[in-house]
Amino acid sequence: MTKIILEARDLHRRFDQGGGLFTKKTTIHAVNGVSMQVRRGETFAIVGESGCGKSTLARLLLRLIDPSEGQVIYEGQDLTELGGVQMRALRSDLQFIFQDPFSSLNPRMSVASIIAEPLRVHSRLSAKERRAKVAELIARVGLRPDMADRYPHEFSGGQRQRICIARALASGPKLLIGDEPVSALDVSVQAQIVNLLEDLKQDLGLTLVVIAHDLSVIRHMSDRIAVMYLGEIVELAETETLFTAPRHPYTQALLSAIPVPVPGAARARTVLGGDIPSPANPPPGCKFHTRCPHATDLCRTTKPVLEGGGHQVACHHHQSLPNPVLPVASSGSRSPAAEARFALYRAATQNNNPSKETTP
């Protein structure tokens, strides 16, 4: 049985806004009762529309922010109960890759200094050993040795993200969480970074938690996927199961939006009506019922529970819903869009060499 490395138990995070002299205080329910488990060595993906709480959940899992309620269990330890000194000791195991590589790098520090900083905090290496380790990390993420003395503004977006990955690897982590680590990059560069993460996962035995919008990339690199809507997980399953047999109407709508890379090809599309409800005033019952074409009175009054074995879904009627024909590749293969991305990458680079990226 695969060991669980990270677990969220009934995790909540609320943010208060307003409450001044002339404004009424409102409470934003960013994450609302999320429970999930991440297995050691897997790539676990979290997907959903913007504003559904994915990034907040990622920060809760590493305790970059504290939960309002619930627990985060890492290797049997409840992170929410640890003090500052204890939490700092675990930081070397838990690292984060931010969405915007430029804003997450100190513009006043050279690449060598940026990567060496975690080594100064989490290791007892001498200055000479740190320099050797920095050189090793720079090479591992596909950068040239002469780039060590440059500054972040001298690099392209993909190269900056490589620097961020090298910094995250410096402390020798067991778990990496990437908050949309490729969304700010060009398509061909996205493929390079995704393949770099895949190679590092295999070489270093890492566990990855990835947030992304590109479902083709997610299908290529993930083992399991959790679908979030308005602060809650509505479906969780193995990747191929989710893509070939989605049960929740929201998941079906997301997958039906994947473009078909064949000119003139016809496909069914599930178009959702209305807007996402406000997290400050979520609807009763199933939060998706205001946009769901299959909603009934039961959905409007009673909240569904995420249930099931390997394929979990939070929907009262998921067993009776039709399984639509979705524009995705057959089981066991990449989608055509993902195949094109990674074919382009393999043709452009060898061993994750970013030679095709342009340095300003």
Residue frames as qw, qx, qy, qz and C-alpha x, y, z in Angstrom:
[[0.000, 0.887, 0.462, 0.000, 0.00, 0.00, 0.00],
 [0.400, 0.526, -0.026, 0.750, 1.35, 3.41, -0.97],
 [0.382, -0.439, -0.482, 0.655, 2.19, 5.58, 2.01],
 [0.044, 0.917, 0.327, 0.224, 0.40, 8.90, 2.45],
 [0.530, 0.083, -0.186, 0.823, 2.90, 11.76, 2.70],
 [0.069, -0.007, 0.140, -0.988, 0.43, 14.68, 3.01],
 [0.134, -0.521, -0.835, -0.119, -3.18, 14.85, 4.11],
 [0.183, -0.216, 0.078, -0.956, -5.75, 17.62, 4.51],
 [0.180, -0.396, -0.887, 0.155, -8.58, 17.00, 6.97],
 [0.074, -0.829, -0.554, 0.013, -11.70, 19.17, 6.78],
 [0.435, -0.142, 0.010, 0.889, -9.61, 22.20, 5.87],
 [0.086, 0.895, 0.434, 0.064, -11.23, 25.66, 6.01],
 [0.397, -0.144, -0.025, 0.906, -9.89, 29.13, 5.35],
 [0.053, 0.870, 0.484, 0.081, -11.96, 32.27, 5.74],
 [0.370, 0.083, -0.025, 0.925, -10.90, 35.85, 5.12],
 [0.038, -0.793, -0.504, 0.339, -12.67, 38.85, 6.65],
 [0.316, 0.299, 0.270, 0.859, -13.04, 42.00, 4.57],
 [0.205, -0.660, -0.249, -0.679, -14.38, 45.43, 5.47],
 [0.599, -0.547, -0.529, 0.248, -15.78, 46.03, 8.90],
 [0.315, 0.121, -0.148, 0.930, -14.76, 49.69, 9.00],
 [0.118, 0.278, 0.395, -0.867, -16.73, 52.71, 10.07],
 [0.532, 0.380, -0.027, -0.756, -18.90, 52.79, 6.97],
 [0.573, 0.268, -0.691, -0.350, -18.54, 49.24, 5.63],
 [0.876, -0.266, 0.196, -0.352, -20.00, 45.97, 6.79],
 [0.249, -0.488, 0.831, 0.094, -17.66, 43.09, 7.46],
 [0.881, 0.263, -0.170, -0.354, -17.94, 40.25, 4.96],
 [0.600, -0.412, 0.684, 0.053, -16.43, 36.78, 5.23],
 [0.593, 0.513, -0.508, -0.357, -14.87, 35.13, 2.18],
 [0.868, -0.188, 0.449, -0.101, -15.04, 31.32, 2.28],
 [0.283, 0.687, -0.592, -0.311, -11.92, 30.60, 0.21],
 [0.380, 0.159, -0.910, -0.039, -11.51, 26.94, 1.21],
 [0.634, -0.241, 0.189, -0.710, -14.50, 25.15, 2.67],
 [0.838, -0.172, 0.432, -0.284, -14.08, 21.66, 4.15],
 [0.654, 0.552, -0.498, -0.139, -11.41, 20.17, 1.87],
 [0.731, -0.402, 0.550, -0.035, -10.19, 16.66, 2.68],
 [0.776, 0.566, -0.269, -0.070, -7.62, 14.91, 0.48],
 [0.770, -0.458, 0.384, 0.224, -4.57, 12.66, 0.60],
 [0.464, 0.767, -0.426, -0.125, -1.35, 12.85, -1.42],
 [0.983, -0.116, 0.084, 0.116, 0.56, 9.60, -1.91],
 [0.419, -0.675, 0.447, 0.412, 4.33, 9.49, -1.69],
 [0.399, -0.177, 0.707, 0.557, 5.97, 9.70, -5.12],
 [0.358, 0.610, 0.679, 0.198, 2.90, 10.71, -7.10],
 [0.062, 0.058, 0.148, 0.985, 1.96, 13.86, -8.97],
 [0.028, 0.617, 0.742, -0.259, -1.32, 15.19, -7.58],
 [0.110, 0.250, 0.310, 0.911, -3.07, 17.90, -9.61],
 [0.071, 0.601, 0.586, -0.539, -5.65, 20.46, -8.49],
 [0.122, 0.222, 0.512, 0.821, -7.74, 22.09, -11.23],
 [0.009, 0.732, 0.638, -0.241, -10.68, 24.48, -11.42],
 [0.237, 0.832, 0.251, 0.435, -11.73, 27.94, -12.53],
 [0.288, 0.338, -0.306, 0.842, -9.94, 31.07, -11.34],
 [0.349, -0.406, 0.221, -0.815, -11.07, 32.04, -7.85],
 [0.820, -0.245, -0.428, -0.289, -12.10, 28.54, -6.77],
 [0.635, -0.705, 0.264, -0.171, -9.51, 28.41, -3.97],
 [0.934, 0.213, -0.172, 0.229, -6.71, 26.35, -5.55],
 [0.405, 0.566, -0.374, 0.613, -3.87, 28.73, -4.64],
 [0.460, -0.600, 0.313, -0.575, -5.22, 29.24, -1.12],
 [0.975, -0.184, 0.037, -0.122, -5.36, 25.47, -0.65],
 [0.787, 0.376, -0.283, 0.400, -1.77, 25.13, -1.88],
 [0.086, 0.614, -0.404, 0.673, -0.58, 27.68, 0.67],
 [0.731, -0.463, 0.205, -0.456, -2.54, 25.96, 3.43],
 [0.985, 0.037, -0.161, 0.052, -0.89, 22.63, 2.62],
 [0.647, 0.296, -0.335, 0.617, 2.54, 24.15, 3.29],
 [0.426, -0.745, -0.394, 0.330, 1.23, 26.34, 6.11],
 [0.323, 0.234, 0.098, 0.912, 2.29, 29.50, 4.36],
 [0.388, -0.373, 0.038, -0.842, -1.03, 30.67, 5.77],
 [0.131, -0.020, 0.888, -0.440, -2.83, 29.17, 8.75],
 [0.255, -0.376, -0.782, -0.426, -6.21, 27.43, 8.35],
 [0.440, -0.394, 0.114, -0.799, -9.33, 28.72, 10.09],
 [0.825, -0.216, 0.395, -0.342, -10.24, 25.11, 10.86],
 [0.943, 0.306, -0.119, -0.055, -8.94, 21.65, 10.06],
 [0.659, -0.551, 0.448, 0.247, -5.61, 19.88, 9.98],
 [0.626, 0.665, -0.400, -0.080, -2.68, 19.40, 7.60],
 [0.841, -0.395, 0.366, 0.050, -0.83, 16.14, 8.32],
 [0.519, 0.705, -0.482, -0.027, 2.69, 15.68, 6.92],
 [0.564, 0.255, -0.757, 0.211, 4.29, 12.30, 7.57],
 [0.570, -0.419, -0.685, 0.177, 2.17, 11.84, 10.67],
 [0.276, -0.281, -0.343, 0.853, 2.75, 15.33, 12.09],
 [0.090, 0.852, 0.516, 0.023, 0.00, 17.93, 12.35],
 [0.436, 0.297, 0.039, 0.848, 1.56, 21.06, 10.86],
 [0.223, -0.740, -0.234, -0.589, -1.13, 23.26, 12.39],
 [0.713, -0.688, -0.136, 0.009, 0.07, 22.40, 15.90],
 [0.774, 0.021, -0.088, 0.627, 3.78, 23.04, 15.34],
 [0.236, -0.870, -0.060, 0.428, 5.51, 26.12, 16.70],
 [0.354, 0.896, -0.214, -0.163, 7.77, 28.40, 14.71],
 [0.189, -0.629, 0.746, 0.106, 11.02, 26.53, 15.48],
 [0.611, 0.054, 0.789, -0.020, 9.48, 23.12, 14.71],
 [0.630, 0.702, 0.299, -0.149, 7.89, 24.37, 11.51],
 [0.192, 0.866, -0.415, -0.203, 11.15, 25.93, 10.35],
 [0.399, -0.399, 0.819, 0.107, 12.89, 22.57, 10.77],
 [0.628, 0.330, 0.705, -0.002, 10.39, 21.01, 8.36],
 [0.376, 0.811, -0.027, -0.448, 10.68, 23.75, 5.73],
 [0.051, -0.527, 0.749, 0.398, 13.56, 21.96, 4.05],
 [0.332, 0.146, 0.929, 0.075, 11.18, 19.07, 3.25],
 [0.292, 0.728, 0.615, -0.080, 8.38, 21.28, 1.91],
 [0.224, -0.305, 0.254, 0.890, 9.05, 23.73, -0.90],
 [0.396, 0.734, 0.451, -0.319, 6.93, 25.95, -3.15],
 [0.350, 0.067, 0.489, 0.796, 7.24, 27.02, -6.80],
 [0.199, 0.592, 0.337, -0.705, 5.36, 30.26, -7.43],
 [0.588, 0.655, 0.474, 0.020, 3.34, 31.17, -10.50],
 [0.332, 0.933, -0.073, 0.120, 5.27, 34.33, -11.42],
 [0.858, -0.073, -0.121, 0.494, 9.00, 33.55, -11.46],
 [0.334, 0.558, -0.075, 0.756, 10.01, 37.20, -11.80],
 [0.376, -0.709, 0.070, -0.592, 8.20, 38.57, -8.75],
 [0.895, -0.442, -0.040, -0.039, 9.33, 35.61, -6.61],
 [0.795, 0.095, -0.105, 0.590, 13.04, 36.35, -7.21],
 [0.317, -0.821, -0.072, 0.469, 14.96, 39.12, -5.45],
 [0.588, 0.782, 0.057, 0.200, 16.11, 41.50, -8.22],
 [0.094, -0.907, 0.390, -0.127, 19.09, 42.62, -6.11],
 [0.661, -0.418, 0.622, 0.035, 20.55, 39.13, -5.76],
 [0.297, 0.458, -0.735, -0.401, 22.51, 37.12, -8.31],
 [0.854, 0.000, -0.399, -0.335, 21.39, 33.65, -9.32],
 [0.576, 0.162, -0.709, 0.373, 24.14, 32.07, -7.23],
 [0.076, -0.171, 0.541, -0.820, 23.07, 34.02, -4.15],
 [0.689, -0.095, -0.055, -0.717, 19.39, 33.18, -4.67],
 [0.859, 0.027, -0.494, -0.132, 20.07, 29.45, -4.89],
 [0.469, 0.203, -0.670, 0.538, 22.59, 29.51, -2.05],
 [0.334, -0.431, 0.247, -0.801, 20.21, 31.19, 0.40],
 [0.884, -0.281, -0.110, -0.357, 18.31, 27.99, 1.37],
 [0.815, 0.143, -0.452, 0.332, 21.66, 26.26, 1.83],
 [0.153, 0.405, -0.449, 0.782, 22.74, 28.89, 4.33],
 [0.570, -0.356, 0.169, -0.721, 19.49, 28.50, 6.26],
 [0.931, -0.122, 0.037, -0.343, 18.96, 24.72, 6.16],
 [0.931, 0.157, -0.224, 0.243, 22.45, 23.23, 5.91],
 [0.538, -0.775, 0.213, 0.255, 25.85, 23.40, 7.57],
 [0.808, 0.389, 0.152, 0.416, 27.86, 23.41, 4.36],
 [0.429, -0.486, 0.106, 0.754, 31.00, 25.50, 4.14],
 [0.295, 0.741, -0.080, -0.598, 31.22, 28.35, 1.65],
 [0.063, 0.408, -0.794, -0.446, 33.19, 26.14, -0.75],
 [0.186, 0.205, 0.961, -0.002, 30.64, 23.32, -0.46],
 [0.339, 0.668, 0.437, -0.497, 27.78, 25.76, -1.04],
 [0.244, 0.646, -0.389, -0.610, 29.39, 27.04, -4.23],
 [0.002, -0.171, 0.942, 0.287, 29.80, 23.46, -5.47],
 [0.243, 0.420, 0.842, -0.234, 26.18, 22.65, -4.61],
 [0.321, 0.708, 0.129, -0.616, 24.93, 25.79, -6.38],
 [0.175, 0.490, -0.661, -0.540, 26.89, 24.85, -9.50],
 [0.106, 0.072, 0.989, 0.072, 25.38, 21.36, -9.36],
 [0.289, 0.580, 0.642, -0.410, 21.84, 22.72, -9.06],
 [0.271, 0.669, -0.188, -0.666, 22.33, 25.20, -11.89],
 [0.129, 0.299, -0.845, -0.424, 23.44, 22.38, -14.15],
 [0.185, 0.226, 0.944, -0.151, 20.63, 20.08, -13.00],
 [0.348, 0.671, 0.481, -0.444, 17.90, 22.53, -14.06],
 [0.638, 0.515, 0.447, 0.358, 19.52, 23.08, -17.46],
 [0.069, 0.996, -0.044, -0.046, 21.27, 26.43, -17.05],
 [0.713, 0.483, -0.270, 0.431, 24.86, 27.24, -18.02],
 [0.660, -0.378, -0.326, 0.561, 27.58, 27.79, -15.37],
 [0.296, 0.140, 0.028, 0.944, 28.27, 31.33, -16.60],
 [0.292, -0.627, -0.413, -0.592, 24.70, 32.34, -15.66],
 [0.582, -0.453, -0.572, 0.359, 25.44, 32.10, -11.92],
 [0.319, -0.295, -0.194, 0.880, 26.58, 35.72, -11.61],
 [0.078, -0.343, -0.430, -0.832, 23.69, 37.23, -13.56],
 [0.232, 0.137, 0.516, -0.813, 20.55, 38.82, -12.12],
 [0.424, 0.406, 0.788, -0.185, 16.88, 37.85, -12.64],
 [0.406, 0.758, 0.116, -0.498, 16.11, 40.65, -15.13],
 [0.090, 0.585, -0.671, -0.447, 18.72, 39.19, -17.50],
 [0.202, -0.001, 0.975, 0.094, 16.76, 35.98, -18.06],
 [0.426, -0.167, -0.553, -0.696, 13.70, 34.86, -19.99],
 [0.693, -0.336, 0.140, -0.622, 10.58, 33.63, -18.20],
 [0.959, -0.005, -0.275, -0.068, 11.45, 29.97, -18.62],
 [0.569, 0.335, -0.514, 0.548, 14.98, 30.50, -17.35],
 [0.253, -0.455, 0.387, -0.761, 13.66, 32.35, -14.29],
 [0.870, -0.246, -0.004, -0.427, 11.38, 29.46, -13.52],
 [0.851, 0.171, -0.430, 0.248, 14.38, 27.13, -13.73],
 [0.184, 0.434, -0.503, 0.725, 16.10, 29.35, -11.16],
 [0.599, -0.370, 0.210, -0.679, 13.04, 29.08, -8.91],
 [0.962, -0.050, -0.224, -0.144, 13.09, 25.30, -9.25],
 [0.636, 0.316, -0.508, 0.489, 16.81, 25.18, -8.42],
 [0.150, -0.449, 0.426, -0.771, 16.17, 27.30, -5.32],
 [0.813, -0.264, 0.052, -0.516, 13.35, 24.97, -4.27],
 [0.936, 0.097, -0.332, 0.070, 15.62, 21.93, -4.72],
 [0.261, 0.639, -0.526, 0.496, 18.49, 23.43, -2.71],
 [0.459, -0.461, 0.525, -0.549, 17.16, 22.30, 0.67],
 [0.143, 0.122, -0.981, -0.057, 16.60, 18.71, -0.51],
 [0.582, -0.028, 0.250, -0.773, 12.79, 18.65, -0.31],
 [0.263, 0.107, 0.959, 0.002, 10.54, 15.60, -0.32],
 [0.260, 0.691, 0.672, -0.049, 7.44, 17.51, -1.47],
 [0.138, -0.095, 0.235, 0.957, 7.15, 20.26, -4.07],
 [0.270, 0.703, 0.614, -0.235, 4.00, 22.30, -4.60],
 [0.245, 0.019, 0.394, 0.886, 3.76, 24.27, -7.85],
 [0.247, 0.665, 0.466, -0.529, 1.16, 27.03, -8.04],
 [0.615, 0.762, 0.197, -0.046, 0.59, 27.15, -11.80],
 [0.536, -0.558, 0.353, 0.526, 4.34, 26.96, -12.45],
 [0.412, 0.052, 0.617, 0.668, 4.00, 27.10, -16.25],
 [0.245, 0.774, 0.580, -0.060, 0.97, 29.35, -16.82],
 [0.003, 0.913, -0.053, -0.405, 3.06, 32.51, -17.35],
 [0.352, -0.427, 0.661, 0.507, 5.29, 30.86, -19.97],
 [0.512, 0.414, -0.450, -0.604, 5.11, 30.31, -23.74],
 [0.948, 0.026, 0.021, -0.315, 3.77, 26.95, -24.88],
 [0.797, 0.378, -0.429, 0.197, 7.11, 25.48, -25.98],
 [0.095, 0.497, -0.613, 0.606, 8.76, 26.67, -22.76],
 [0.739, -0.291, 0.252, -0.553, 5.90, 25.17, -20.75],
 [0.964, 0.135, -0.218, -0.073, 6.79, 21.78, -22.22],
 [0.508, 0.470, -0.554, 0.462, 10.42, 22.19, -21.20],
 [0.249, -0.445, 0.523, -0.683, 9.54, 23.06, -17.59],
 [0.877, -0.141, 0.102, -0.449, 6.99, 20.24, -17.30],
 [0.907, 0.234, -0.334, 0.105, 9.49, 17.71, -18.59],
 [0.239, 0.518, -0.577, 0.585, 12.14, 19.09, -16.26],
 [0.552, -0.367, 0.407, -0.628, 9.79, 18.57, -13.30],
 [0.966, 0.044, -0.090, -0.237, 9.05, 15.05, -14.51],
 [0.708, 0.397, -0.487, 0.323, 12.76, 14.23, -14.75],
 [0.031, -0.494, 0.559, -0.665, 13.48, 15.70, -11.30],
 [0.782, -0.264, 0.189, -0.532, 10.61, 13.75, -9.79],
 [0.969, 0.124, -0.211, -0.015, 12.03, 10.49, -11.12],
 [0.570, 0.463, -0.478, 0.482, 15.67, 11.27, -10.29],
 [0.002, -0.388, 0.531, -0.753, 15.11, 12.66, -6.79],
 [0.283, -0.329, -0.892, 0.126, 12.04, 10.69, -5.71],
 [0.124, -0.001, 0.216, -0.968, 9.93, 13.81, -5.24],
 [0.117, 0.591, 0.792, -0.098, 6.22, 14.10, -4.60],
 [0.060, 0.085, 0.236, 0.966, 4.55, 16.84, -6.65],
 [0.162, 0.685, 0.643, -0.302, 1.33, 18.79, -6.07],
 [0.215, 0.019, 0.403, 0.889, 0.58, 20.89, -9.14],
 [0.293, 0.691, 0.452, -0.482, -2.02, 23.56, -9.80],
 [0.164, -0.146, 0.569, 0.792, -2.67, 24.32, -13.45],
 [0.537, 0.460, 0.194, -0.681, -5.30, 25.43, -15.94],
 [0.464, 0.450, -0.616, -0.449, -4.01, 23.55, -18.98],
 [0.869, -0.117, 0.347, -0.333, -5.80, 20.21, -18.81],
 [0.850, 0.452, -0.267, 0.041, -3.60, 18.73, -21.54],
 [0.229, 0.598, -0.634, 0.434, -0.51, 19.36, -19.42],
 [0.572, -0.358, 0.516, -0.528, -2.28, 18.01, -16.35],
 [0.965, 0.114, 0.056, -0.230, -3.19, 14.82, -18.15],
 [0.679, 0.545, -0.450, 0.198, 0.38, 14.33, -19.28],
 [0.262, 0.490, -0.632, 0.541, 2.06, 14.73, -15.90],
 [0.468, -0.366, 0.448, -0.668, -0.41, 13.85, -13.12],
 [0.153, -0.011, -0.987, 0.049, -1.40, 10.56, -11.49],
 [0.087, -0.616, -0.767, 0.156, -4.55, 11.83, -9.78],
 [0.029, 0.346, 0.174, 0.921, -6.66, 14.97, -10.16],
 [0.062, -0.554, -0.671, 0.489, -8.87, 16.88, -7.73],
 [0.072, 0.526, 0.431, 0.730, -11.44, 19.24, -9.28],
 [0.159, -0.370, -0.517, 0.755, -12.31, 22.27, -7.15],
 [0.052, -0.599, -0.472, -0.645, -15.36, 24.50, -7.33],
 [0.325, -0.738, -0.037, -0.590, -15.99, 27.44, -5.00],
 [0.248, -0.622, 0.587, -0.456, -13.65, 26.22, -2.27],
 [0.800, -0.152, 0.507, -0.282, -14.65, 22.56, -2.35],
 [0.031, -0.272, 0.890, 0.364, -13.43, 19.42, -4.09],
 [0.730, 0.213, 0.112, -0.639, -16.28, 18.12, -6.25],
 [0.967, 0.232, -0.074, -0.073, -14.48, 15.18, -7.90],
 [0.215, -0.711, 0.669, 0.044, -11.25, 13.27, -7.27],
 [0.960, 0.171, 0.207, -0.081, -10.00, 10.36, -9.36],
 [0.645, -0.185, 0.505, 0.543, -7.11, 8.76, -11.21],
 [0.056, 0.485, -0.291, -0.823, -6.18, 10.87, -14.23],
 [0.128, 0.016, -0.810, -0.572, -7.35, 8.53, -17.00],
 [0.048, -0.494, -0.856, 0.145, -10.53, 7.69, -15.10],
 [0.046, 0.652, 0.288, -0.700, -11.38, 11.37, -14.74],
 [0.121, 0.421, -0.435, -0.787, -10.73, 12.12, -18.42],
 [0.199, -0.026, -0.869, -0.452, -12.59, 9.12, -19.81],
 [0.377, -0.519, -0.751, -0.157, -15.49, 8.88, -17.34],
 [0.012, 0.162, -0.345, 0.924, -16.10, 12.20, -15.52],
 [0.193, -0.488, -0.849, 0.064, -19.08, 11.99, -13.20],
 [0.078, -0.630, -0.387, 0.669, -19.62, 15.53, -11.92],
 [0.425, 0.810, 0.388, 0.115, -21.39, 17.97, -14.29],
 [0.078, -0.950, 0.207, 0.220, -18.76, 20.62, -13.58],
 [0.493, -0.402, 0.673, 0.379, -15.91, 18.25, -14.52],
 [0.572, 0.435, 0.652, 0.241, -17.78, 17.30, -17.69],
 [0.246, 0.954, 0.165, -0.039, -18.10, 20.97, -18.60],
 [0.276, -0.798, 0.433, 0.315, -14.38, 21.60, -18.01],
 [0.535, -0.161, 0.745, 0.365, -13.31, 18.67, -20.16],
 [0.520, 0.643, 0.550, 0.117, -15.75, 19.52, -22.94],
 [0.108, 0.971, -0.046, -0.206, -13.96, 22.88, -23.31],
 [0.548, -0.407, 0.553, 0.477, -10.70, 21.21, -24.39],
 [0.453, 0.642, -0.272, -0.556, -10.08, 22.29, -28.01],
 [0.894, 0.179, 0.401, 0.088, -10.07, 19.61, -30.70],
 [0.204, -0.636, 0.457, 0.587, -6.82, 19.96, -32.68],
 [0.382, 0.219, 0.789, 0.429, -8.54, 18.92, -35.94],
 [0.173, 0.183, -0.143, -0.957, -9.90, 21.66, -38.25],
 [0.549, -0.039, -0.417, -0.723, -13.64, 21.34, -38.73],
 [0.322, -0.102, -0.929, 0.150, -14.03, 18.55, -36.20],
 [0.514, -0.518, -0.207, -0.652, -17.44, 18.49, -34.51],
 [0.357, -0.053, -0.811, 0.461, -17.88, 17.86, -30.79],
 [0.404, -0.747, -0.495, -0.183, -20.45, 18.30, -28.08],
 [0.248, 0.305, -0.365, 0.844, -19.85, 21.23, -25.75],
 [0.391, -0.665, -0.616, 0.160, -21.37, 21.75, -22.32],
 [0.143, 0.477, -0.046, 0.866, -21.87, 25.48, -21.84],
 [0.311, -0.459, -0.676, 0.485, -22.55, 26.57, -18.28],
 [0.042, -0.781, -0.321, -0.534, -24.92, 29.44, -17.68],
 [0.472, -0.871, -0.099, -0.090, -24.48, 32.22, -15.16],
 [0.240, 0.718, -0.510, 0.408, -21.45, 33.23, -13.14],
 [0.555, -0.062, -0.725, 0.404, -19.64, 31.60, -10.23],
 [0.444, -0.820, -0.328, -0.148, -21.46, 32.58, -7.01],
 [0.030, 0.793, -0.382, 0.474, -19.67, 34.89, -4.62],
 [0.614, -0.015, -0.706, 0.353, -17.56, 33.09, -1.98],
 [0.057, -0.144, 0.442, -0.883, -18.82, 35.75, 0.43],
 [0.625, 0.100, 0.308, -0.710, -22.39, 34.52, -0.08],
 [0.081, 0.144, -0.939, -0.302, -22.29, 30.90, -1.29],
 [0.656, -0.149, -0.304, -0.674, -25.62, 29.29, -2.21],
 [0.659, -0.284, 0.585, -0.379, -27.19, 26.60, 0.01],
 [0.938, 0.204, 0.252, -0.119, -27.09, 22.94, -0.87],
 [0.777, 0.115, 0.320, 0.529, -24.80, 22.03, -3.74],
 [0.139, -0.683, 0.078, 0.713, -22.79, 25.13, -4.61],
 [0.144, -0.122, 0.688, 0.701, -22.89, 24.20, -8.29],
 [0.271, 0.522, 0.806, -0.066, -26.67, 24.02, -8.53],
 [0.186, 0.778, 0.134, -0.585, -26.99, 27.63, -9.76],
 [0.240, 0.617, -0.532, -0.528, -25.16, 26.65, -12.98],
 [0.261, -0.114, 0.954, 0.095, -25.92, 22.94, -13.24],
 [0.482, 0.056, -0.458, -0.745, -28.31, 21.81, -16.01],
 [0.555, -0.164, -0.810, -0.098, -29.26, 18.74, -13.96],
 [0.015, -0.131, 0.598, -0.790, -30.08, 20.49, -10.66],
 [0.431, -0.503, -0.696, -0.276, -33.16, 19.44, -8.69],
 [0.453, -0.776, -0.021, -0.438, -34.79, 20.60, -5.46],
 [0.895, -0.376, -0.077, 0.228, -32.57, 18.18, -3.56],
 [0.649, 0.248, -0.038, 0.719, -29.48, 19.93, -4.97],
 [0.011, -0.689, -0.045, -0.724, -30.80, 23.33, -3.91],
 [0.601, -0.684, 0.038, -0.412, -31.35, 22.33, -0.29],
 [0.892, -0.399, 0.201, 0.074, -28.94, 19.51, 0.62],
 [0.086, 0.800, -0.574, -0.153, -25.15, 19.64, 0.29],
 [0.954, 0.174, -0.240, -0.037, -23.72, 16.50, -1.37],
 [0.618, -0.651, 0.429, 0.106, -20.86, 14.65, 0.30],
 [0.393, 0.629, -0.648, -0.172, -17.65, 13.68, -1.50],
 [0.773, -0.213, 0.553, -0.225, -17.92, 9.90, -1.52],
 [0.860, 0.453, -0.213, -0.104, -16.64, 6.84, -3.31],
 [0.886, -0.288, 0.164, 0.324, -13.51, 4.73, -3.35],
 [0.568, -0.120, 0.321, 0.748, -10.85, 5.48, -5.93],
 [0.065, 0.384, 0.413, 0.823, -13.25, 7.75, -7.83],
 [0.110, -0.509, -0.614, 0.593, -14.90, 10.23, -5.46],
 [0.009, 0.402, 0.412, 0.817, -17.62, 12.64, -6.50],
 [0.052, 0.340, 0.563, -0.751, -19.86, 15.12, -4.68],
 [0.369, 0.030, -0.383, -0.846, -23.12, 14.99, -6.64],
 [0.606, 0.051, 0.571, -0.551, -26.56, 13.67, -5.73],
 [0.809, 0.444, 0.195, -0.331, -27.27, 12.42, -9.27],
 [0.033, 0.661, -0.668, -0.341, -23.87, 11.35, -10.60],
 [0.420, -0.044, 0.904, 0.067, -24.96, 7.72, -11.07],
 [0.506, 0.599, 0.611, -0.110, -27.83, 8.68, -13.38],
 [0.186, 0.824, -0.176, -0.505, -26.03, 11.34, -15.44],
 [0.874, 0.469, 0.065, 0.106, -24.97, 10.46, -19.00],
 [0.594, -0.475, 0.331, 0.559, -21.26, 10.20, -19.69],
 [0.473, 0.829, -0.023, -0.297, -20.60, 12.60, -22.58],
 [0.846, 0.263, 0.148, 0.438, -18.22, 11.88, -25.43],
 [0.240, -0.907, 0.101, 0.331, -15.31, 14.20, -24.71],
 [0.636, 0.738, -0.196, 0.112, -12.56, 15.41, -27.08],
 [0.390, -0.724, 0.569, -0.013, -9.68, 13.64, -25.37],
 [0.391, 0.447, -0.786, -0.171, -7.23, 10.98, -26.45],
 [0.859, -0.165, -0.444, -0.195, -7.82, 7.31, -25.81],
 [0.721, -0.670, 0.163, -0.071, -6.87, 5.82, -22.45],
 [0.855, -0.248, 0.239, 0.387, -3.16, 5.44, -21.86],
 [0.563, 0.325, 0.239, 0.721, -1.99, 8.08, -24.32],
 [0.133, -0.360, -0.150, 0.911, -1.48, 11.81, -24.29],
 [0.407, 0.772, 0.392, -0.290, -4.06, 14.12, -25.76],
 [0.653, 0.546, 0.238, 0.467, -3.17, 15.45, -29.23],
 [0.003, 0.956, -0.066, 0.287, -2.54, 18.93, -27.82],
 [0.614, -0.696, 0.366, 0.066, -0.17, 17.58, -25.19],
 [0.860, 0.085, 0.360, 0.351, 1.54, 15.34, -27.75],
 [0.466, 0.776, 0.103, 0.413, 2.21, 18.37, -29.94],
 [0.271, -0.927, 0.208, -0.156, 3.65, 20.31, -27.03],
 [0.701, -0.535, 0.454, 0.127, 6.06, 17.62, -25.98],
 [0.805, 0.349, 0.308, 0.368, 7.07, 16.70, -29.50],
 [0.250, 0.906, -0.033, 0.340, 7.97, 20.35, -29.99],
 [0.474, -0.810, 0.341, -0.061, 9.99, 20.29, -26.79],
 [0.852, -0.193, 0.421, 0.244, 11.92, 17.13, -27.66],
 [0.675, 0.577, 0.218, 0.405, 12.76, 18.56, -31.07],
 [0.082, 0.933, -0.076, 0.341, 13.95, 21.87, -29.59],
 [0.236, -0.748, 0.531, -0.320, 16.06, 20.64, -26.71],
 [0.798, 0.055, -0.590, 0.107, 18.02, 17.72, -25.37],
 [0.581, -0.202, -0.579, 0.535, 18.41, 16.95, -21.65],
 [0.223, -0.870, -0.405, 0.173, 16.36, 20.00, -20.66],
 [0.458, -0.144, 0.124, 0.869, 18.83, 22.42, -22.26],
 [0.181, 0.823, 0.416, -0.342, 17.13, 25.82, -22.56],
 [0.405, -0.184, 0.395, 0.804, 19.19, 26.82, -25.56],
 [0.125, 0.508, 0.634, 0.570, 16.09, 27.80, -27.49],
 [0.219, -0.866, -0.405, 0.194, 15.06, 30.35, -24.90],
 [0.385, 0.658, 0.009, 0.647, 16.11, 33.91, -25.55],
 [0.497, -0.519, -0.353, 0.599, 17.95, 35.83, -22.85],
 [0.134, 0.972, 0.183, 0.057, 17.26, 39.59, -22.94]]
